[in-house]
Amino acid sequence: MRHTLRETWSGLRRNGSMTLAVIVTMWVSLSLFGAGLMTMQQVDLIKGKWYDKIEISLFMCVKDSQGGTCEPGKDVTQAQREQIKQRLEAHPEVQEVFYESREEAYEEFKKTFSDSPILDSLTVDQMQDSFRVKLKDPAQYAGVVEQAKVMPGVQNVQDLHKVLDPLFNWLRALQWGTIGLSVLLLLAAALQIGNTIRMAAFSRRRELGIMRLVGASNSYIMLPFLLESLVAGLVGAALACATLAFGYWSIIVKNAEVSIQALRWITWQHAGLAMAAVVLVAVLLAIIPTLLATRKSLRV
């Protein structure tokens, strides 16, 4: 074991510049990879919270409303309300239907704008009664929205999915862009590790030939090379984990959680899972290229 450790240290010193290049590449690529994983978890948390609470709102026609299926100068009739409720409750994607009267809407309006000068600008007769629809699966909203738009007596259908879907699409694009860039850099790191080990094996070819002649096993010969690449990979992973921890603390803990408390943010547990994945990828990147690079030159 002493000989293996001595050879490992000697190899690290002999290929210091290449090892440093591998560490830096691993550091940057693993940091991006971990950041992509943390972004993925954050998007899932936000989407899970908002999508579970999003409801589709159907606003009924009043005399001065325009658009939708409203008849000019006419309110929605009671028969139309009953028909709308029945059709909504019969839809297979609808879990529950809530009705809010004009009076209830006006009371909510007064609470919301109690200190605003626009409080006296509306009366109860000008308010719109509405139906709020809770879906079984919030992602399956398109069919309900399309059906609601053509129901007689409906002036407008409010659907926050149209606002949130583009936001989540951009976040997903950012997340996969980060992971894709990190994969390219990880591939570069793997190639660097393979070239470094191949050059190290070539520079020690006489020594390795003697070891093969005296009957040294493949595992004994390859172990110093594996340790060299493993050290470089683990150092890069440690730097990446430190970067992720600092980024989480400075961005999420000290800023995001303080300024936007309404959102659910990832915790140290989520960051720890990303760091564990970073370490696992680092170990695999250290071992696999080394085995591939030394397979031919170290064959007994």
N, C-alpha and C positions, 0 to 999 in steps of 0.2 A: 504493500500500500504506500509505503514511503517513496518507493521508486515512481509510482504512478503520480503522486502529488508533486514530486520534484519535476517530472516530465511535463506535467500540466503547467506549472509555474514557468518553466523554461519556455514552453510554447507560447504562453501569454506574453512574455517579455520579448521573445523573438518576433512575434507578429503584433506588436503593440499598436501600430497605426491602423492595421486592418481590423484588429479587435475593437479599437475605439470607434472606427467607422460603423462596425456592426452594432455596437451599443447605441450610438446616436440614432441610427436608422430604426433600430428596434424601439427605442424610446419614443420617437415621434410617431411611428406607425401604431404602436400599442396604445399610445395616448389617444390617437384619433379613433382607434377601434373601441376603446373603453368609453370615450365620449359618445360615440354612436350608439352603444348599448344603453348608456344612461339616458340619452335622448329618446330611444325607443321606449324605455320604461316610463319616462315622463309623459310621452304622448299617449300611451295606454292608460295612465292614471287620469289624465285630463279627459280623454275621450270617454272612458268608462263612467266618470262622474257626470259629465254633461249629457251624454247620450241617454243615460238612465233617467234624467230629469226633464229632458226636452219633451214638450207637449205641442201638439198642433192645435192652433186656435182658429175657430171659425167665427167671424164677426157678422152679425145679422144686418140686414138692410134697415135703414131709417129713411125718413122722408127726404132729407137733403143729401143722402149718400148717392154716389155714382160708381159705376163699374160693377164688376161681378155679374150676378144674375138679377140685379135690382130693377124694379119697375119705377120710373121717374115719379117722385112725389108720393110713394107708398112705402109703408112699413112692412116688415115681414109679418105674415099672418100666423096665427096660432097653429093652423093646420100645417103650414110650412115648417114651423118649429118641430112639431111632432113627427113629421115625415123625415126631417133631417136627423133627429135623434134616433128614430127607428133604423134608418139606413146606416148610420154610424155604428150603432150597437150590433147590427147584423154583419158588419164587415169582419172577416176572419182575422185580420191583423189588429183589431181594436180590443184593448183590454177593458177600458172603462171610459165613460163619457160623463163630463161634469158640465152643468149649466150655470152660467152667471147672468143674473138679471141686470137690467139697467140700473136699478137702485143699488145693487151690490157693486157694480162697476163704478158708480158715482161715489160711493163711500170709499172705495179703494183710491179713486182719483183724489178725493179730498185729503186722504192720509198722505199720499205721495207728494202733493203740491200744497201742503198746508201753509207753507211760508212763501209761496210764490204768488206774484200778481196775476197769474193766469187762472187762479182758483175761481174767480167770478166770471170767467169767459164762457163756461159751459154750464148747462142745466141738465137735469135728469133726462128730459125728453131728447136731448142731443146725444146722450150716451148710447152706445151700442151694446146690446146683450150679446152673449157669445157662448159657444160650446168649446170646451177644452177636452182634447182627446189624448188619452194615455194609451200607448201602443204596447203590444206584447213584446215585440222586438223593435227597439227604436231605429235600427238600421233599415227596416222594411217600411219606409214611410211614403215612398213615391206613389203607390197605388191609392192610399187613403187621400193624399193631397189631390191627385187628379180627379178622384170621384167627388171630393168635397167642392171643388171649384165650379162644378156644373150643377150643383143642387140649387133649386129655386129658393130665393130668399137669402143667399150668402153673398155678402158684399166683398169680403176679402178673406183669404186664408193665409195666416201667418205661420211660417215654417222656418225655424232657426237653423234647420239642417243646411239650407242654402248658404247661410253665413258661415257655419262651422266646417262644412265639408271642404271648401277651398283652403281654409286655415290648416286643417289636418293634412290635406294633400301636400301643402308646402312644407309642413313639419316632417312628413314622411320622406319627401324628396330630399330635404336637408339631412335627415338621418341616414338614408341609404347612400347619399353622396359622400357623407363622412366615412361610412363603413367601406364604400367602394374605393375611396382614396387610400384608406388604411390598408386594404387588401393589396393594392398595388405596391405600397411601401413595404408591407410584410413579405411580398414576393421578392422584392429587391433585397431585403434583409436575408431571406433564405438563400438567394443566389450568392450573396456576399459570404455567408457562413460556409456554403459549399466550396467556394473558391479559396477561402482562407484555409480550410482544412486540407484541400487538395494541394495547395502550395506548401503547407506545413509537412504533409506526408512526402512530397517530392523532395524537400530540403533534407529530410531525415531518411531518405531511401536506403542508404548504406546501413544505418543502424537498424532499420526495420528488417532488412534482409538478413542481418545476423540473428535477430530475434526469431525470425521464421526458421532459420537453420537449426537453432538450438531447441526448437519445438514449442515456442511460445504460442498460446492459443490466440484465436482471433479476438476474443473478448478482452484479453489482457493487452493486446496491441492497440485496440481501438479505444480503450478506456480513457487514456490521457486526452485524445482528441474529443471524445464525448464531453469530458469535463471542461475542456477549453470552451467549446461552444455553449455548454450549459451555463458556465459562469457569465459569459457575455450576454446570453439570453436573460438570465435572472437579474443581472445588473440593469439591463434595459427595462425589464418588467418592474423592478423596484422603483426606478426613476419615473416610469409611466404611472404606477400606482400613487406615488407621491404627487405627481402632477394632477391626477384625477381627484385625489383627496383635497388638495389645495383649491382646485377649481370648484369642487362641490361646496366647500366651506365658504369661499369668497363670493360665489355667484348665488347659490341657493340659500345657505344658512344665513349669511350676513346681509343679503339684499332681497332676493325674491320672496322668501318667507316673511320678511318684515314688511315689504311694500305691498304685496298682493296676498293677503291672508285668506281670501276667499277660495283660492285654488288649493288643490291637494298636491303637494310637492313630494318628490322622491326623498327617501330617508337614507340614513347611513347604511341600512341593510341593502337597499338597492345599489348604492355605490359599492358596497362590499362584494355583491354578486358580480358586478362589472369587473372589479379588480381580480376576483378569482378567475374569471374567464380570461383576463389578460395574462395572468400567470400561467394558466393551462396552455394558452396559445404560444407563449414564449418557450415553454418546455418542449412542446411539439416541434416548433420551428428550430430549436437547437438540436434536437435528436435526429429528426428525419433527414434533413440535408446532410448531416454528418455521416449517417449510415449509408446514404446513397453515394456520397463523395468518396468514402473509404472502401466501399465494397470490392472494387477491382484492385486497387493498389495494395490492399492489406489481405487479399485472399491467400490463404496458405496453400 
